[in-house]
Amino acid sequence: MAPALIDWRKRFTGKARALVLPGSAEQVAAVVRLCAAEGVAVVPQGGNTGLVGGATPDMSGNAIVLSLRRINAVRSLDKLNNTVEVEAGCALQNLQEAAARHERLFPLSLASEGSCTIGGNLSTNAGGTQVLRYGNTRELCLGIEVVTPQGEIWSSLNGLRKDNTGYDLRDLFIGAEGTLGIITAACMKLFPKPRGTATALCALADLDATPVLLEHALNHFGALVTAFEVFSEECLRLVLKHFGARRPFAKSSAHYLLIEISGHEEQARTEALLTEWLGREAEAGLVLDAVLAQTLDHARQLWNLRENISEAQAAEGKNIKHDISVPISAIPAFVTQTDALLQGIAPGVRMVCFGHIGDGNLHYNVSPALDAAGDPEPEAQFLARQDAVYRLVHDQVARFGGSISAEHGIGQLKRTEITRYKSPVALGMMRAIKHALDPAGIMNPGKLL
Ligand SMILES: Cc1cc2nc3c(=O)[nH]c(=O)nc-3n(C[C@H](O)[C@H](O)[C@H](O)COP(=O)(O)OP(=O)(O)OC[C@H]3O[C@@H](n4cnc5c(N)ncnc54)[C@H](O)[C@@H]3O)c2cc1C
């Protein structure tokens, strides 16, 4: 049971009566009915890659962990309806591969895709690298199958794009982090597989250029822009150190932009379009240097520089993470001001800032300061400043009209924080919904609310 009782970041541990691995929605329903009758809490768990402690039980030892891992089939794929019916425990990568085998694209893409599950993606409304083009998991979902806290099964898997018959119950369960019921299957949208994809990494002098570059890219390419990711030199340094990758440019720069366009033009034409745009932006002085991926393998290497940042940072020890969003236009001012304020309360801390700039979503992470010998400050000393750092960063987010959780959710980590930043009216409605659907409070207690 041990791996099921600790979260991916090793921040939260818990106890449970049992790890239960049902094999069908009917078995999930039977387990939930038994738990409801006995007053036992249920903690749903998918791939356990969540970053806010949502899938970890508390220390009371009263709950069971209900893993969806065995309920993992791709049930059916309808090419003409562009939909796929998939069980909640299916790993995201397996769903992407199933779609590709049928010449379709399932566009949700996260660095954790080998382990995270569709049920977890829906329950956290996961974002990832292609939100700019295809939306969050919510936008990719047409229907779900759910086991309610009473152990009933409700299904809306008919793949309809239009259904205005009252409250959208599906949307209640998406992003609910397992607090309203257990998702056992879903009907997800598919898209035509792009014929051409071009990927480039650009060196940037500063962050100020990014909103302008995004505007230029959207004006120039329209819906072809699939990804627009930015990371700092410190992020690159960590990835090079822990993954042994080669530095992409001879000289280091303050920031790097990974841009991808894809669409129905042939490969060569797509690459030519991106090359032409890069040349124009270089002439304008917004891009200092750029490398265009020459092969699929080369594109993967460029993507690895971005996708390995979380793991490289984790290998350095504990860090203080913020998963925030602000309006895209405000990103440079937010980062400059907040960096300066942080140095005031925690001198020397290193900013590991990267994110989905195209959606205004930054992983604004803080790593310990280094001493003269290059060793990080003691962990206890660093973590003693955690609450002050959260407060400063989240207050800044609020000042800029942003959100303290752009894509990872609330879980245990930000349960207290949301009471400070979310409107009391919104929190009141959320509590009323929770009470209406789960009056006994057995679904993932202590999370979100
Ligand atoms: C390296 C790395 C990179 C990441 N990158 C991103 C990223 O780019 N974007 C992003 O959004 N997230 C990212 N994440 C976070 C994480 O992968 C996502 O939140 C993912 O959606 C969680 O899926 P999971 O199956 O692992 O869920 P779990 O961690 O098992 O659970 C997450 C939450 O959902 C609930 N839950 C799980 N399954 C169900 C179900 N079937 N029914 C009801 N509730 C359920 C759990 O109780 C918990 O509250 C990243 C994580 C890592 C480790």
Ligand as a Chemical Component Dictionary entry (heavy atoms), coordinates in Angstrom:
data_LIG
# 
_chem_comp.id                   LIG 
_chem_comp.type                 NON-POLYMER 
_chem_comp.pdbx_formal_charge   0 
_chem_comp.three_letter_code    LIG 
# 
loop_
_chem_comp_atom.comp_id 
_chem_comp_atom.atom_id 
_chem_comp_atom.alt_atom_id 
_chem_comp_atom.type_symbol 
_chem_comp_atom.charge 
_chem_comp_atom.model_Cartn_x 
_chem_comp_atom.model_Cartn_y 
_chem_comp_atom.model_Cartn_z 
_chem_comp_atom.pdbx_ordinal 
LIG C1  C1  C 0 6.002   15.792 -13.857 1  
LIG C2  C2  C 0 4.593   16.281 -13.718 2  
LIG C3  C3  C 0 4.089   17.205 -14.639 3  
LIG C4  C4  C 0 2.780   17.665 -14.527 4  
LIG N1  N1  N 0 2.315   18.548 -15.468 5  
LIG C5  C5  C 0 1.043   18.986 -15.380 6  
LIG C6  C6  C 0 0.535   19.918 -16.340 7  
LIG O1  O1  O 0 1.231   20.364 -17.248 8  
LIG N2  N2  N 0 -0.765  20.297 -16.219 9  
LIG C7  C7  C 0 -1.574  19.847 -15.210 10 
LIG O2  O2  O 0 -2.745  20.234 -15.168 11 
LIG N3  N3  N 0 -1.111  18.977 -14.291 12 
LIG C8  C8  C 0 0.167   18.531 -14.337 13 
LIG N4  N4  N 0 0.629   17.655 -13.404 14 
LIG C9  C9  C 0 -0.249  17.227 -12.290 15 
LIG C10 C10 C 0 -0.998  15.890 -12.506 16 
LIG O3  O3  O 0 -0.314  15.050 -13.412 17 
LIG C11 C11 C 0 -2.420  16.170 -12.989 18 
LIG O4  O4  O 0 -3.123  16.839 -11.958 19 
LIG C12 C12 C 0 -3.199  14.894 -13.371 20 
LIG O5  O5  O 0 -4.405  15.286 -13.974 21 
LIG C13 C13 C 0 -3.499  13.970 -12.188 22 
LIG O6  O6  O 0 -3.939  12.720 -12.701 23 
LIG P1  P1  P 0 -3.793  11.387 -11.818 24 
LIG O7  O7  O 0 -4.446  10.274 -12.531 25 
LIG O8  O8  O 0 -2.371  11.167 -11.434 26 
LIG O9  O9  O 0 -4.657  11.787 -10.543 27 
LIG P2  P2  P 0 -4.356  11.545 -8.994  28 
LIG O10 O10 O 0 -3.115  12.255 -8.592  29 
LIG O11 O11 O 0 -4.438  10.112 -8.661  30 
LIG O12 O12 O 0 -5.614  12.316 -8.348  31 
LIG C14 C14 C 0 -5.776  13.699 -8.482  32 
LIG C15 C15 C 0 -7.120  14.129 -7.862  33 
LIG O13 O13 O 0 -8.203  13.584 -8.604  34 
LIG C16 C16 C 0 -8.965  12.660 -7.809  35 
LIG N5  N5  N 0 -9.278  11.530 -8.688  36 
LIG C17 C17 C 0 -8.409  10.745 -9.374  37 
LIG N6  N6  N 0 -9.081  9.893  -10.145 38 
LIG C18 C18 C 0 -10.397 10.110 -9.922  39 
LIG C19 C19 C 0 -11.594 9.543  -10.427 40 
LIG N7  N7  N 0 -11.573 8.557  -11.328 41 
LIG N8  N8  N 0 -12.777 10.024 -9.983  42 
LIG C20 C20 C 0 -12.830 11.029 -9.072  43 
LIG N9  N9  N 0 -11.730 11.603 -8.555  44 
LIG C21 C21 C 0 -10.531 11.156 -8.989  45 
LIG C22 C22 C 0 -8.093  12.330 -6.615  46 
LIG O14 O14 O 0 -8.872  12.005 -5.479  47 
LIG C23 C23 C 0 -7.326  13.625 -6.436  48 
LIG O15 O15 O 0 -8.092  14.562 -5.739  49 
LIG C24 C24 C 0 1.949   17.198 -13.472 50 
LIG C25 C25 C 0 2.456   16.270 -12.555 51 
LIG C26 C26 C 0 3.743   15.834 -12.662 52 
LIG C27 C27 C 0 4.237   14.815 -11.662 53 
# 
loop_
_chem_comp_bond.comp_id 
_chem_comp_bond.atom_id_1 
_chem_comp_bond.atom_id_2 
_chem_comp_bond.value_order 
_chem_comp_bond.pdbx_ordinal 
LIG C1  C2  SING 1  
LIG C2  C3  SING 2  
LIG C2  C26 DOUB 3  
LIG C3  C4  DOUB 4  
LIG C4  N1  SING 5  
LIG C4  C24 SING 6  
LIG N1  C5  DOUB 7  
LIG C5  C6  SING 8  
LIG C5  C8  SING 9  
LIG C6  O1  DOUB 10 
LIG C6  N2  SING 11 
LIG N2  C7  SING 12 
LIG C7  O2  DOUB 13 
LIG C7  N3  SING 14 
LIG N3  C8  DOUB 15 
LIG C8  N4  SING 16 
LIG N4  C9  SING 17 
LIG N4  C24 SING 18 
LIG C9  C10 SING 19 
LIG C10 O3  SING 20 
LIG C10 C11 SING 21 
LIG C11 O4  SING 22 
LIG C11 C12 SING 23 
LIG C12 O5  SING 24 
LIG C12 C13 SING 25 
LIG C13 O6  SING 26 
LIG O6  P1  SING 27 
LIG P1  O7  DOUB 28 
LIG P1  O8  SING 29 
LIG P1  O9  SING 30 
LIG O9  P2  SING 31 
LIG P2  O10 DOUB 32 
LIG P2  O11 SING 33 
LIG P2  O12 SING 34 
LIG O12 C14 SING 35 
LIG C14 C15 SING 36 
LIG C15 O13 SING 37 
LIG C15 C23 SING 38 
LIG O13 C16 SING 39 
LIG C16 N5  SING 40 
LIG C16 C22 SING 41 
LIG N5  C17 SING 42 
LIG N5  C21 SING 43 
LIG C17 N6  DOUB 44 
LIG N6  C18 SING 45 
LIG C18 C19 SING 46 
LIG C18 C21 DOUB 47 
LIG C19 N7  SING 48 
LIG C19 N8  DOUB 49 
LIG N8  C20 SING 50 
LIG C20 N9  DOUB 51 
LIG N9  C21 SING 52 
LIG C22 O14 SING 53 
LIG C22 C23 SING 54 
LIG C23 O15 SING 55 
LIG C24 C25 DOUB 56 
LIG C25 C26 SING 57 
LIG C26 C27 SING 58 
# 
